[in-house]
């Protein structure tokens, strides 16, 4: 049984769930005449800093785009380096995250992953499933379109098994997404100056605020996250209406 994330104190006008497109590792390395692999390694350090900084800003859940379904098209050596970073990050940080009450959740398809990576993901989720202080969601082998297709297919499978009846609606489809049971996304941040979603959280982005920052991901940390949160606090969220409202937290 997985635990629910605690309703931690924080600024009432601040984002509780922030999603990050961690962009710019390659350009950071290129600007310094270094291999792209070095940029990815420095990007892991930026992730560690950002995860540690998030609770101090009232953030309860952080979702990061680790590896997309399209990233398999990259050179085999770079894909291998990225898989190696997953192994080293879990080996070095999982126990600390567990001690600090962080629940780790991995979004995306498990099929097609190297066997040891799939086992690492299962271990990280199982070891931290009881934690309630903070949620770290890692989108890995993830694509927004693929996730919506998978959610629809799950519904079809349930109908064929006689486990579901009636038309497919938004609530039903949402229950099939890999993000189901998590809090709604308040803010999506992309670093490096690019201004697009790149197939990240397409369904969940419907009413999320967006902030685009010029900083390259390896240079990210408390200062960048604080700036994004402050920009969010200056937004007026209406969700299609006239008054500022907050959606209810999802349960599951």
MDAnalysis code that builds the backbone (N, CA, C; Angstrom):
import MDAnalysis as mda
import numpy as np

u = mda.Universe.empty(756, n_residues=252, atom_resindex=np.repeat(np.arange(252), 3), trajectory=True)
u.add_TopologyAttr("name", ["N", "CA", "C"] * 252)
u.add_TopologyAttr("resid", np.arange(1, 253))
u.add_TopologyAttr("resname", ["UNK", "UNK", "UNK", "UNK", "UNK", "UNK", "UNK", "UNK", "UNK", "UNK", "UNK", "UNK", "UNK", "UNK", "UNK", "UNK", "UNK", "UNK", "UNK", "UNK", "UNK", "UNK", "UNK", "UNK", "UNK", "UNK", "UNK", "UNK", "UNK", "UNK", "UNK", "UNK", "UNK", "UNK", "UNK", "UNK", "UNK", "UNK", "UNK", "UNK", "UNK", "UNK", "UNK", "UNK", "UNK", "UNK", "UNK", "UNK", "UNK", "UNK", "UNK", "UNK", "UNK", "UNK", "UNK", "UNK", "UNK", "UNK", "UNK", "UNK", "UNK", "UNK", "UNK", "UNK", "UNK", "UNK", "UNK", "UNK", "UNK", "UNK", "UNK", "UNK", "UNK", "UNK", "UNK", "UNK", "UNK", "UNK", "UNK", "UNK", "UNK", "UNK", "UNK", "UNK", "UNK", "UNK", "UNK", "UNK", "UNK", "UNK", "UNK", "UNK", "UNK", "UNK", "UNK", "UNK", "UNK", "UNK", "UNK", "UNK", "UNK", "UNK", "UNK", "UNK", "UNK", "UNK", "UNK", "UNK", "UNK", "UNK", "UNK", "UNK", "UNK", "UNK", "UNK", "UNK", "UNK", "UNK", "UNK", "UNK", "UNK", "UNK", "UNK", "UNK", "UNK", "UNK", "UNK", "UNK", "UNK", "UNK", "UNK", "UNK", "UNK", "UNK", "UNK", "UNK", "UNK", "UNK", "UNK", "UNK", "UNK", "UNK", "UNK", "UNK", "UNK", "UNK", "UNK", "UNK", "UNK", "UNK", "UNK", "UNK", "UNK", "UNK", "UNK", "UNK", "UNK", "UNK", "UNK", "UNK", "UNK", "UNK", "UNK", "UNK", "UNK", "UNK", "UNK", "UNK", "UNK", "UNK", "UNK", "UNK", "UNK", "UNK", "UNK", "UNK", "UNK", "UNK", "UNK", "UNK", "UNK", "UNK", "UNK", "UNK", "UNK", "UNK", "UNK", "UNK", "UNK", "UNK", "UNK", "UNK", "UNK", "UNK", "UNK", "UNK", "UNK", "UNK", "UNK", "UNK", "UNK", "UNK", "UNK", "UNK", "UNK", "UNK", "UNK", "UNK", "UNK", "UNK", "UNK", "UNK", "UNK", "UNK", "UNK", "UNK", "UNK", "UNK", "UNK", "UNK", "UNK", "UNK", "UNK", "UNK", "UNK", "UNK", "UNK", "UNK", "UNK", "UNK", "UNK", "UNK", "UNK", "UNK", "UNK", "UNK", "UNK", "UNK", "UNK", "UNK", "UNK", "UNK", "UNK", "UNK", "UNK", "UNK", "UNK", "UNK", "UNK", "UNK", "UNK", "UNK"])
u.atoms.positions = np.array([
    [0.843, -1.196, 0.000],
    [0.000, 0.000, 0.000],
    [0.876, 1.243, 0.000],
    [0.615, 2.167, -0.889],
    [1.411, 3.386, -0.946],
    [0.803, 4.452, -0.064],
    [1.688, 5.316, 0.445],
    [1.246, 6.370, 1.351],
    [0.878, 7.616, 0.573],
    [0.025, 8.437, 1.191],
    [-0.345, 9.706, 0.602],
    [0.627, 10.786, 1.056],
    [0.909, 11.742, 0.186],
    [1.809, 12.815, 0.523],
    [1.151, 13.742, 1.534],
    [1.899, 14.079, 2.569],
    [1.359, 14.919, 3.631],
    [1.041, 16.311, 3.104],
    [0.047, 16.950, 3.690],
    [-0.313, 18.323, 3.335],
    [0.595, 19.253, 4.115],
    [1.755, 19.512, 3.567],
    [2.765, 20.281, 4.275],
    [2.439, 21.761, 4.266],
    [2.894, 22.501, 5.293],
    [2.686, 23.943, 5.293],
    [3.500, 24.608, 4.191],
    [2.995, 25.678, 3.652],
    [3.703, 26.405, 2.606],
    [2.912, 27.638, 2.245],
    [3.438, 28.438, 1.345],
    [2.744, 29.640, 0.924],
    [1.429, 29.260, 0.253],
    [0.298, 29.839, 0.668],
    [-0.993, 29.466, 0.074],
    [-1.094, 29.837, -1.399],
    [-0.256, 30.755, -1.859],
    [-0.324, 31.151, -3.263],
    [0.830, 30.558, -4.075],
    [1.555, 29.627, -3.481],
    [2.672, 29.006, -4.184],
    [2.284, 27.675, -4.798],
    [3.050, 27.176, -5.763],
    [2.749, 25.889, -6.385],
    [3.067, 24.732, -5.452],
    [2.173, 23.783, -5.386],
    [2.431, 22.564, -4.610],
    [3.092, 21.497, -5.480],
    [2.813, 21.499, -6.783],
    [3.382, 20.501, -7.697],
    [4.046, 21.231, -8.865],
    [5.345, 21.071, -8.971],
    [6.135, 21.694, -10.036],
    [6.715, 20.598, -10.921],
    [6.585, 20.762, -12.227],
    [7.156, 19.830, -13.195],
    [8.283, 20.533, -13.945],
    [9.383, 19.837, -14.133],
    [10.587, 20.437, -14.711],
    [11.045, 19.700, -15.961],
    [11.227, 20.453, -17.038],
    [11.901, 19.935, -18.230],
    [13.356, 20.371, -18.106],
    [14.215, 19.425, -17.776],
    [15.611, 19.733, -17.440],
    [16.438, 19.802, -18.725],
    [16.452, 20.956, -19.336],
    [17.031, 21.107, -20.671],
    [18.325, 21.916, -20.624],
    [19.280, 21.529, -21.469],
    [20.494, 22.325, -21.623],
    [21.783, 21.643, -21.230],
    [21.735, 20.367, -20.874],
    [22.957, 19.676, -20.478],
    [24.002, 19.669, -21.593],
    [23.553, 19.339, -22.811],
    [24.485, 19.263, -23.928],
    [25.104, 20.608, -24.262],
    [24.287, 21.663, -24.262],
    [24.806, 22.998, -24.572],
    [25.737, 23.511, -23.482],
    [25.448, 23.145, -22.250],
    [26.333, 23.517, -21.138],
    [27.714, 22.909, -21.349],
    [27.753, 21.637, -21.734],
    [29.030, 20.960, -21.966],
    [29.733, 21.524, -23.201],
    [28.980, 21.739, -24.267],
    [29.561, 22.249, -25.501],
    [30.206, 23.610, -25.285],
    [29.564, 24.465, -24.501],
    [30.104, 25.799, -24.245],
    [31.439, 25.746, -23.510],
    [31.702, 24.629, -22.857],
    [32.945, 24.463, -22.100],
    [33.925, 23.524, -22.771],
    [33.584, 23.112, -24.004],
    [34.456, 22.203, -24.740],
    [34.531, 20.822, -24.140],
    [33.451, 20.395, -23.486],
    [33.417, 19.113, -22.783],
    [32.464, 18.144, -23.484],
    [32.638, 16.847, -23.280],
    [31.701, 15.860, -23.841],
    [30.302, 16.044, -23.262],
    [29.286, 15.677, -24.014],
    [27.903, 15.799, -23.550],
    [27.679, 15.009, -22.256],
    [28.411, 13.900, -22.112],
    [28.249, 13.077, -20.907],
    [28.553, 13.865, -19.641],
    [29.506, 14.793, -19.733],
    [29.827, 15.614, -18.566],
    [28.646, 16.520, -18.224],
    [28.006, 17.059, -19.242],
    [26.823, 17.887, -19.010],
    [25.715, 17.108, -18.333],
    [25.520, 15.856, -18.739],
    [24.497, 15.028, -18.101],
    [24.855, 14.743, -16.641],
    [26.129, 14.501, -16.363],
    [26.537, 14.255, -14.975],
    [26.313, 15.494, -14.114],
    [26.631, 16.660, -14.657],
    [26.388, 17.895, -13.909],
    [24.888, 18.144, -13.750],
    [24.115, 17.675, -14.728],
    [22.673, 17.797, -14.624],
    [22.112, 16.998, -13.459],
    [22.711, 15.860, -13.152],
    [22.290, 15.064, -11.997],
    [22.546, 15.836, -10.703],
    [23.674, 16.535, -10.647],
    [23.967, 17.348, -9.459],
    [22.935, 18.475, -9.309],
    [22.528, 19.049, -10.444],
    [21.492, 20.091, -10.401],
    [20.173, 19.513, -9.907],
    [19.865, 18.290, -10.311],
    [18.640, 17.640, -9.844],
    [18.683, 17.456, -8.331],
    [19.813, 17.016, -7.816],
    [19.943, 16.826, -6.370],
    [19.720, 18.152, -5.639],
    [20.328, 19.230, -6.136],
    [20.158, 20.539, -5.495],
    [18.695, 20.970, -5.522],
    [18.044, 20.726, -6.644],
    [16.669, 21.198, -6.821],
    [15.704, 20.410, -5.941],
    [15.897, 19.111, -5.844],
    [15.048, 18.289, -4.981],
    [15.192, 18.733, -3.526],
    [16.416, 19.031, -3.112],
    [16.642, 19.468, -1.736],
    [16.039, 20.848, -1.473],
    [16.003, 21.698, -2.506],
    [15.494, 23.066, -2.338],
    [13.977, 23.138, -2.355],
    [13.333, 22.227, -3.054],
    [11.888, 22.332, -3.294],
    [11.042, 22.442, -2.027],
    [11.238, 21.607, -1.003],
    [10.365, 21.707, 0.177],
    [10.426, 23.060, 0.872],
    [11.580, 23.727, 0.823],
    [11.705, 25.026, 1.485],
    [10.853, 26.087, 0.811],
    [10.383, 25.819, -0.410],
    [9.537, 26.753, -1.152],
    [8.067, 26.344, -1.109],
    [7.745, 25.382, -0.254],
    [6.364, 24.942, -0.114],
    [5.933, 23.937, -1.161],
    [6.873, 23.441, -1.957],
    [6.558, 22.459, -2.997],
    [6.457, 21.079, -2.361],
    [5.407, 20.356, -2.683],
    [5.184, 19.019, -2.134],
    [5.531, 17.913, -3.123],
    [5.481, 18.225, -4.408],
    [5.732, 17.219, -5.438],
    [6.538, 17.847, -6.563],
    [7.571, 17.147, -6.991],
    [8.401, 17.591, -8.103],
    [8.425, 16.473, -9.137],
    [8.048, 16.814, -10.372],
    [8.095, 15.848, -11.468],
    [9.137, 16.305, -12.475],
    [10.086, 15.434, -12.799],
    [11.173, 15.813, -13.696],
    [11.181, 14.904, -14.914],
    [11.530, 15.492, -16.054],
    [11.582, 14.759, -17.321],
    [12.977, 14.172, -17.464],
    [13.105, 12.880, -17.132],
    [14.418, 12.251, -17.137],
    [14.830, 11.672, -18.476],
    [13.900, 10.977, -19.158],
    [14.228, 10.308, -20.416],
    [12.925, 10.089, -21.166],
    [12.848, 10.601, -22.385],
    [11.612, 10.523, -23.148],
    [11.596, 9.309, -24.071],
    [10.413, 8.972, -24.561],
    [10.299, 7.881, -25.524],
    [11.054, 8.203, -26.815],
    [11.268, 9.492, -27.064],
    [12.015, 9.901, -28.258],
    [13.526, 9.882, -28.055],
    [13.978, 9.855, -26.805],
    [15.421, 9.899, -26.534],
    [16.161, 8.642, -26.981],
    [15.421, 7.579, -27.268],
    [16.068, 6.373, -27.784],
    [16.720, 6.630, -29.145],
    [16.316, 7.718, -29.803],
    [16.892, 8.036, -31.119],
    [18.288, 8.633, -31.007],
    [18.705, 8.987, -29.813],
    [20.032, 9.569, -29.630],
    [21.107, 8.505, -29.851],
    [22.371, 8.926, -30.063],
    [23.444, 7.943, -30.251],
    [23.488, 6.930, -29.119],
    [23.797, 5.683, -29.461],
    [23.788, 4.593, -28.484],
    [24.686, 4.900, -27.284],
    [25.824, 5.551, -27.527],
    [26.741, 5.861, -26.431],
    [26.104, 6.825, -25.433],
    [25.363, 7.819, -25.949],
    [24.718, 8.777, -25.056],
    [23.587, 8.112, -24.274],
    [22.815, 7.243, -24.930],
    [21.753, 6.524, -24.229],
    [22.358, 5.672, -23.109],
    [23.476, 5.017, -23.413],
    [24.146, 4.201, -22.403],
    [24.610, 5.054, -21.226],
    [25.131, 6.252, -21.519],
    [25.562, 7.163, -20.447],
    [24.383, 7.557, -19.564],
    [23.236, 7.841, -20.185],
    [22.050, 8.243, -19.426],
    [21.557, 7.108, -18.536],
    [21.591, 5.877, -19.053],
    [21.199, 4.734, -18.231],
    [22.165, 4.556, -17.059],
    [23.440, 4.811, -17.317],
    [24.426, 4.714, -16.253],
    [24.184, 5.730, -15.154],
    [23.694, 6.898, -15.516],
    [23.399, 7.924, -14.519],
    [22.238, 7.504, -13.629],
    [21.259, 6.813, -14.203],
    [20.158, 6.295, -13.387],
    [20.712, 5.333, -12.347],
    [21.574, 4.449, -12.781],
    [22.157, 3.473, -11.855],
    [22.923, 4.173, -10.727],
    [23.750, 5.141, -11.088],
    [24.579, 5.805, -10.068],
    [23.740, 6.687, -9.149],
    [22.704, 7.343, -9.687],
    [21.871, 8.221, -8.866],
    [21.131, 7.421, -7.801],
    [20.554, 6.296, -8.208],
    [19.829, 5.463, -7.250],
    [20.798, 4.890, -6.222],
    [21.969, 4.438, -6.686],
    [22.943, 3.853, -5.769],
    [23.419, 4.853, -4.734],
    [23.576, 6.114, -5.135],
    [24.142, 7.111, -4.228],
    [23.105, 7.843, -3.392],
    [21.854, 7.931, -3.880],
    [20.892, 8.821, -3.233],
    [19.618, 8.171, -2.725],
    [19.326, 6.939, -3.122],
    [18.036, 6.361, -2.749],
    [17.872, 6.266, -1.237],
    [18.883, 5.789, -0.536],
    [18.755, 5.642, 0.911],
    [18.561, 6.995, 1.587],
    [19.251, 8.026, 1.097],
    [19.082, 9.362, 1.674],
    [17.670, 9.885, 1.428],
    [17.175, 9.718, 0.199],
    [15.813, 10.151, -0.101],
    [14.808, 9.439, 0.798],
    [15.035, 8.158, 1.024],
    [14.145, 7.387, 1.888],
    [14.175, 7.935, 3.313],
    [15.361, 8.206, 3.832],
    [15.487, 8.741, 5.192],
    [14.792, 10.093, 5.330],
    [14.802, 10.874, 4.251],
    [14.212, 12.212, 4.294],
    [12.711, 12.206, 3.994],
    [12.129, 11.026, 3.860],
    [10.686, 10.932, 3.678],
    [10.207, 11.189, 2.267],
    [11.084, 11.010, 1.283],
    [10.727, 11.251, -0.116],
    [10.189, 9.969, -0.744],
    [9.015, 10.065, -1.335],
    [8.471, 8.948, -2.099],
    [8.873, 9.118, -3.559],
    [9.510, 8.097, -4.117],
    [9.949, 8.117, -5.513],
    [8.941, 7.351, -6.355],
    [8.532, 7.988, -7.426],
    [7.560, 7.380, -8.335],
    [8.064, 7.586, -9.759],
    [8.034, 6.545, -10.571],
    [8.545, 6.636, -11.939],
    [7.383, 6.516, -12.914],
    [7.271, 7.513, -13.801],
    [6.207, 7.565, -14.800],
    [6.744, 7.046, -16.124],
    [5.866, 6.458, -16.922],
    [6.281, 6.037, -18.253],
    [6.223, 4.534, -18.440],
    [6.603, 4.108, -19.634],
    [6.524, 2.702, -20.002],
    [7.695, 1.913, -19.428],
    [7.403, 0.732, -18.898],
    [8.457, -0.138, -18.371],
    [8.957, -1.100, -19.447],
    [8.133, -1.369, -20.446],
    [8.542, -2.287, -21.505],
    [9.681, -1.678, -22.312],
    [10.636, -2.507, -22.679],
    [11.747, -2.051, -23.498],
    [12.928, -1.533, -22.709],
    [12.784, -1.397, -21.392],
    [13.901, -0.924, -20.580],
    [14.896, -2.064, -20.327],
    [16.184, -1.747, -20.176],
    [17.132, -2.780, -19.752],
    [16.648, -3.430, -18.457],
    [16.865, -4.721, -18.316],
    [16.342, -5.465, -17.173],
    [16.780, -4.879, -15.849],
    [18.043, -4.488, -15.751],
    [18.524, -3.963, -14.466],
    [17.924, -2.597, -14.154],
    [17.654, -1.792, -15.194],
    [17.021, -0.482, -14.966],
    [15.596, -0.681, -14.458],
    [14.869, -1.632, -15.041],
    [13.511, -1.916, -14.585],
    [13.515, -2.357, -13.123],
    [14.495, -3.149, -12.741],
    [14.588, -3.609, -11.352],
    [14.945, -2.457, -10.414],
    [15.805, -1.551, -10.870],
    [16.171, -0.379, -10.074],
    [14.944, 0.485, -9.817],
    [14.124, 0.670, -10.852],
    [12.901, 1.458, -10.716],
    [11.965, 0.807, -9.698],
    [11.776, -0.498, -9.816],
    [10.915, -1.220, -8.878],
    [11.436, -1.094, -7.448],
    [12.743, -1.186, -7.285],
    [13.338, -1.071, -5.948],
    [13.113, 0.317, -5.368],
    [13.336, 1.354, -6.175],
    [13.177, 2.728, -5.692],
    [11.742, 2.991, -5.263],
    [10.775, 2.523, -6.056],
    [9.372, 2.735, -5.712],
    [8.971, 1.947, -4.468],
    [9.413, 0.697, -4.401],
    [9.029, -0.149, -3.265],
    [9.639, 0.361, -1.967],
    [10.905, 0.761, -2.008],
    [11.592, 1.187, -0.790],
    [11.006, 2.469, -0.209],
    [10.484, 3.324, -1.071],
    [10.011, 4.638, -0.608],
    [8.492, 4.774, -0.596],
    [7.773, 3.697, -0.873],
    [6.315, 3.773, -1.020],
    [5.609, 4.262, 0.238],
    [6.232, 4.088, 1.393],
    [5.607, 4.464, 2.666],
    [5.811, 5.930, 3.015],
    [6.646, 6.636, 2.270],
    [7.026, 8.006, 2.638],
    [5.944, 9.015, 2.285],
    [5.824, 10.063, 3.111],
    [4.744, 11.042, 2.942],
    [5.205, 12.493, 2.973],
    [6.494, 12.745, 3.138],
    [6.948, 14.124, 3.277],
    [7.078, 14.862, 1.951],
    [7.396, 14.134, 0.899],
    [7.637, 14.767, -0.406],
    [7.533, 13.690, -1.466],
    [7.104, 14.086, -2.675],
    [7.041, 13.134, -3.785],
    [7.950, 13.589, -4.921],
    [8.812, 12.701, -5.367],
    [9.651, 12.930, -6.542],
    [9.191, 11.971, -7.629],
    [8.633, 12.527, -8.697],
    [8.206, 11.726, -9.831],
    [9.207, 11.916, -10.972],
    [9.701, 10.811, -11.492],
    [10.664, 10.857, -12.590],
    [10.001, 10.278, -13.831],
    [9.824, 11.109, -14.859],
    [9.276, 10.641, -16.124],
    [10.415, 9.991, -16.914],
    [10.346, 8.679, -17.061],
    [11.449, 7.918, -17.660],
    [10.881, 6.948, -18.681],
    [11.420, 6.989, -19.893],
    [10.805, 6.297, -21.028],
    [9.354, 6.752, -21.135],
    [9.196, 8.056, -21.057],
    [7.874, 8.687, -20.981],
    [7.636, 9.596, -22.181],
    [6.404, 9.591, -22.650],
    [5.952, 10.549, -23.652],
    [4.501, 10.871, -23.373],
    [4.122, 12.131, -23.454],
    [2.756, 12.527, -23.148],
    [1.729, 11.858, -24.041],
    [2.000, 11.810, -25.339],
    [1.066, 11.165, -26.255],
    [0.957, 9.678, -25.960],
    [2.104, 9.039, -25.747],
    [2.101, 7.606, -25.455],
    [1.332, 7.310, -24.181],
    [1.443, 8.181, -23.197],
    [0.757, 7.957, -21.928],
    [-0.755, 8.046, -22.096],
    [-1.222, 8.964, -22.943],
    [-2.658, 9.078, -23.205],
    [-3.158, 7.844, -23.968],
    [-2.362, 7.395, -24.944],
    [-2.729, 6.182, -25.688],
    [-2.793, 4.986, -24.737],
    [-1.807, 4.865, -23.856],
    [-1.779, 3.744, -22.917],
    [-2.982, 3.788, -21.972],
    [-3.356, 5.000, -21.547],
    [-4.514, 5.140, -20.660],
    [-5.792, 4.685, -21.371],
    [-5.943, 5.060, -22.631],
    [-7.117, 4.634, -23.401],
    [-7.116, 3.115, -23.585],
    [-5.942, 2.559, -23.843],
    [-5.857, 1.106, -24.024],
    [-6.198, 0.366, -22.736],
    [-5.786, 0.922, -21.601],
    [-6.136, 0.297, -20.318],
    [-7.653, 0.252, -20.138],
    [-8.316, 1.332, -20.559],
    [-9.775, 1.355, -20.455],
    [-10.389, 0.305, -21.377],
    [-9.894, 0.212, -22.591],
    [-10.397, -0.793, -23.529],
    [-10.219, -2.188, -22.943],
    [-9.054, -2.447, -22.376],
    [-8.795, -3.772, -21.795],
    [-9.777, -4.075, -20.661],
    [-10.093, -3.077, -19.849],
    [-11.027, -3.283, -18.745],
    [-12.440, -3.542, -19.264],
    [-12.804, -2.850, -20.330],
    [-14.124, -3.074, -20.933],
    [-14.216, -4.496, -21.486],
    [-13.171, -4.948, -22.180],
    [-13.171, -6.291, -22.758],
    [-13.230, -7.366, -21.681],
    [-12.681, -7.066, -20.500],
    [-12.718, -8.019, -19.386],
    [-14.007, -7.910, -18.579],
    [-14.871, -6.958, -18.948],
    [-16.101, -6.772, -18.208],
    [-15.920, -6.020, -16.908],
    [-14.774, -5.363, -16.735],
    [-14.484, -4.634, -15.501],
    [-14.928, -3.181, -15.569],
    [-15.299, -2.702, -16.751],
    [-15.728, -1.314, -16.908],
    [-16.840, -1.243, -17.944],
    [-17.770, -0.331, -17.718],
    [-18.870, -0.122, -18.653],
    [-19.071, 1.379, -18.851],
    [-19.860, 1.704, -19.849],
    [-20.163, 3.105, -20.079],
    [-19.119, 3.780, -20.952],
    [-19.397, 5.028, -21.348],
    [-18.489, 5.759, -22.236],
    [-17.211, 6.173, -21.519],
    [-16.189, 6.397, -22.303],
    [-14.922, 6.882, -21.768],
    [-15.016, 8.393, -21.577],
    [-14.820, 8.855, -20.348],
    [-14.850, 10.291, -20.089],
    [-13.505, 10.742, -19.530],
    [-13.370, 12.035, -19.239],
    [-12.088, 12.577, -18.790],
    [-11.628, 11.943, -17.473],
    [-12.548, 11.777, -16.536],
    [-12.177, 11.201, -15.245],
    [-11.669, 9.776, -15.410],
    [-12.352, 9.003, -16.239],
    [-11.955, 7.616, -16.440],
    [-10.609, 7.527, -17.132],
    [-10.415, 8.333, -18.155],
    [-9.128, 8.326, -18.848],
    [-8.013, 8.754, -17.905],
    [-8.275, 9.763, -17.087],
    [-7.261, 10.250, -16.164],
    [-6.779, 9.189, -15.201],
    [-7.684, 8.277, -14.821],
    [-7.307, 7.210, -13.899],
    [-6.324, 6.229, -14.527],
    [-6.238, 6.232, -15.857],
    [-5.330, 5.313, -16.539],
    [-3.969, 5.907, -16.841],
    [-3.792, 7.200, -16.582],
    [-2.501, 7.843, -16.833],
    [-1.475, 7.408, -15.795],
    [-0.206, 7.487, -16.142],
    [0.826, 7.088, -15.179],
    [0.926, 8.066, -14.016],
    [0.352, 9.253, -14.163],
    [0.351, 10.241, -13.078],
    [-0.859, 10.093, -12.158],
    [-1.752, 9.152, -12.428],
    [-2.972, 8.996, -11.640],
    [-2.647, 8.837, -10.157],
    [-3.429, 9.517, -9.320],
    [-3.214, 9.445, -7.887],
    [-2.295, 10.516, -7.345],
    [-1.614, 11.232, -8.223],
    [-0.740, 12.310, -7.794],
    [-1.467, 13.635, -7.794],
    [-0.860, 14.659, -7.202],
    [-1.497, 15.972, -7.175],
    [-1.485, 16.629, -8.551],
    [-2.429, 17.519, -8.846],
    [-2.452, 18.203, -10.143],
    [-1.212, 19.077, -10.318],
    [-0.764, 19.205, -11.553],
    [0.421, 20.023, -11.840],
    [0.036, 21.499, -11.810],
    [0.712, 22.270, -10.983],
    [0.475, 23.714, -10.898],
    [1.365, 24.493, -11.852],
    [2.616, 24.070, -11.977],
    [3.615, 24.858, -12.697],
    [4.541, 23.940, -13.477],
    [4.739, 24.264, -14.755],
    [5.718, 23.565, -15.586],
    [6.835, 24.538, -15.929],
    [8.055, 24.127, -15.652],
    [9.229, 24.967, -15.883],
    [10.122, 24.283, -16.908],
    [10.592, 25.059, -17.899],
    [11.594, 24.539, -18.828],
    [12.809, 25.454, -18.790],
    [13.960, 24.847, -18.637],
    [15.205, 25.607, -18.646],
    [15.786, 25.674, -20.058],
    [16.848, 26.444, -20.204],
    [17.670, 26.575, -21.433],
    [17.134, 27.579, -22.437],
    [15.974, 28.190, -22.164],
    [15.436, 29.197, -23.075],
    [14.483, 28.665, -24.112],
    [14.402, 27.340, -24.273],
    [13.445, 26.764, -25.221],
    [12.032, 26.929, -24.667],
    [11.064, 27.095, -25.573],
    [9.689, 27.361, -25.134],
    [8.718, 26.386, -25.794],
    [8.792, 25.153, -25.382],
    [7.862, 24.126, -25.851],
    [7.806, 23.010, -24.810],
    [6.762, 22.178, -24.907],
    [6.568, 21.098, -23.933],
    [7.317, 19.826, -24.297],
    [7.622, 19.641, -25.566],
    [8.357, 18.447, -26.004],
    [7.710, 17.151, -25.520],
    [6.387, 17.073, -25.647],
    [5.656, 15.843, -25.361],
    [5.681, 15.484, -23.871],
    [5.746, 16.480, -23.012],
    [5.807, 16.264, -21.561],
    [4.488, 16.645, -20.903],
    [3.855, 15.704, -20.211],
    [2.654, 15.959, -19.415],
    [1.579, 16.720, -20.209],
    [1.294, 16.261, -21.409],
    [0.354, 16.978, -22.268],
    [-1.038, 17.065, -21.652],
    [-1.525, 15.995, -21.088],
    [-2.844, 15.993, -20.446],
    [-2.828, 16.855, -19.192],
    [-1.801, 16.669, -18.375],
    [-1.710, 17.344, -17.087],
    [-1.429, 18.835, -17.215],
    [-0.948, 19.267, -18.390],
    [-0.585, 20.672, -18.598],
    [-1.779, 21.558, -18.914],
    [-2.977, 20.982, -18.985],
    [-4.154, 21.716, -19.457],
    [-4.310, 23.077, -18.792],
    [-4.159, 23.153, -17.472],
    [-4.303, 24.421, -16.767],
    [-3.088, 24.751, -15.912],
    [-1.972, 24.139, -16.206],
    [-0.747, 24.463, -15.482],
    [-0.177, 25.792, -15.985],
    [0.410, 26.547, -15.083],
    [1.164, 27.733, -15.487],
    [2.505, 27.280, -16.068],
    [3.083, 28.090, -16.941],
    [4.360, 27.736, -17.567],
    [5.359, 28.864, -17.397],
    [6.578, 28.488, -17.084],
    [7.671, 29.439, -16.945],
    [8.854, 28.913, -17.751],
    [9.417, 29.753, -18.587],
    [10.585, 29.394, -19.388],
    [11.770, 30.240, -18.922],
    [12.857, 29.566, -18.569],
    [14.022, 30.255, -18.017],
    [15.239, 30.038, -18.900],
    [16.091, 31.052, -18.990],
    [17.259, 30.989, -19.869],
    [18.423, 30.179, -19.296],
    [18.391, 29.859, -18.027],
    [19.489, 29.135, -17.393],
    [19.577, 27.709, -17.935],
    [20.796, 27.227, -18.178],
    [21.000, 25.846, -18.598],
    [20.898, 24.941, -17.375],
    [20.350, 23.750, -17.563],
    [20.010, 22.915, -16.426],
    [21.169, 22.644, -15.455],
    [22.396, 22.369, -15.902],
    [23.467, 22.096, -14.932],
    [23.735, 23.247, -13.970],
    [23.287, 24.444, -14.286],
    [23.478, 25.596, -13.396],
    [22.273, 25.826, -12.485],
    [21.295, 24.920, -12.526],
    [20.038, 25.137, -11.808],
    [20.155, 24.760, -10.336],
    [19.240, 25.342, -9.550],
    [19.193, 25.044, -8.123],
    [18.188, 25.938, -7.441],
    [18.471, 26.286, -6.194],
    [17.539, 27.071, -5.388],
    [17.179, 28.402, -6.044],
    [18.165, 29.109, -6.590],
    [17.888, 30.430, -7.165],
    [16.922, 30.328, -8.342],
    [17.159, 29.395, -9.241],
    [16.280, 29.241, -10.396],
    [14.887, 28.812, -10.008],
    [14.794, 27.881, -9.062],
    [13.482, 27.409, -8.630],
    [12.727, 28.512, -7.899],
    [13.427, 29.291, -7.094],
    [12.794, 30.416, -6.393],
    [12.223, 31.417, -7.381],
    [12.979, 31.725, -8.429],
    [12.507, 32.655, -9.454],
    [11.244, 32.121, -10.138],
    [11.218, 30.824, -10.442],
    [10.042, 30.232, -11.095],
    [8.824, 30.307, -10.181],
    [9.025, 30.035, -8.888],
    [7.928, 30.083, -7.931],
    [7.397, 31.508, -7.792],
    [8.293, 32.485, -7.782],
    [7.859, 33.875, -7.668],
    [7.058, 34.299, -8.897],
    [7.469, 33.846, -10.071],
    [6.689, 34.148, -11.270],
    [5.294, 33.524, -11.164],
    [5.234, 32.314, -10.663],
    [3.942, 31.646, -10.487],
    [3.040, 32.442, -9.547],
    [3.597, 32.944, -8.465],
    [2.810, 33.669, -7.466],
    [2.216, 34.960, -8.017],
    [2.792, 35.446, -9.100],
    [2.269, 36.668, -9.712],
    [1.229, 36.388, -10.798],
    [0.889, 35.117, -10.997],
    [-0.121, 34.749, -11.988],
    [-1.505, 34.708, -11.339],
    [-2.524, 34.921, -12.157],
    [-3.910, 34.820, -11.713],
    [-4.515, 33.586, -12.360],
    [-4.673, 32.540, -11.594],
    [-5.163, 31.269, -12.130],
    [-6.693, 31.234, -12.055],
    [-7.351, 31.125, -13.208],
    [-8.809, 31.167, -13.255],
    [-9.441, 29.846, -13.717],
    [-8.662, 28.960, -14.329],
    [-9.170, 27.664, -14.759],
    [-10.428, 27.783, -15.615],
    [-10.447, 28.767, -16.494],
    [-11.579, 28.955, -17.392],
    [-12.686, 29.816, -16.830],
    [-12.602, 30.158, -15.534],
    [-13.629, 30.987, -14.910],
    [-13.142, 32.400, -14.719],
    [-13.785, 33.122, -13.801],
    [-13.440, 34.518, -13.551],
    [-12.721, 34.718, -12.229],
    [-12.844, 33.774, -11.318],
    [-12.226, 33.917, -10.008],
    [-11.107, 32.898, -9.860],
    [-10.095, 33.249, -9.069],
    [-8.988, 32.336, -8.811],
    [-9.486, 31.186, -7.961],
    [-9.252, 29.975, -8.440],
    [-9.667, 28.785, -7.704],
    [-8.512, 27.787, -7.702],
    [-8.573, 26.828, -6.823],
    [-7.588, 25.768, -6.778],
    [-8.286, 24.428, -6.979],
    [-7.787, 23.569, -7.877],
    [-8.410, 22.272, -8.071],
    [-8.153, 21.371, -6.873],
    [-9.054, 20.450, -6.646],
    [-8.873, 19.514, -5.539],
    [-7.722, 18.560, -5.843],
    [-7.003, 18.156, -4.795],
    [-5.934, 17.199, -4.962],
    [-6.514, 15.846, -5.345],
    [-5.824, 15.169, -6.266],
    [-6.259, 13.833, -6.632],
    [-5.917, 12.861, -5.517],
    [-6.622, 11.777, -5.435],
    [-6.347, 10.772, -4.433],
    [-6.106, 9.451, -5.107],
    [-5.474, 8.581, -4.398],
    [-5.227, 7.261, -4.950],
    [-3.988, 6.668, -4.376],
])
